[in-house]
Amino acid sequence: MLIVLPNPEGGLRFGVSAGRSVGNAVQRNRAKRRIRAVLSELQPRIASGWDIVVLARRGIHTADYAALRAALEQLLRRAGVL
């Protein structure tokens, strides 16, 4: 899930959250690390001036890296920031 809001300061900020539905603490932290890694790769392509929050969902720990990257790219394109 992706939430995008305009940033009045003009910068680009990311937030990543994973609730208990994702799994135990180890699984939640791993999911957040993987999402941050994909976002750091995509950051040069993302337009500045946005606050972006990514909410991890159940099943993320079973997805491979390519699927995670494709899903985040699709979400960012649909939001109009990529």
C-alpha angles and dihedrals in degrees: 000000000000131000118191125186131169115260111222091204091060096237132118119248131178132201126185125195133178122186130205091271087073092063141261123337094275092053093045093051092046091050091051092048091051092049091049090050092054092045092051089054092048096042096094089056096048118094115243123240098065140109108213125191120188118198114199117224135205115288096032092118091062095051118097122234095258092053091048092050092047091049093050092046090052092049092048092048092050089050089052098237100106 
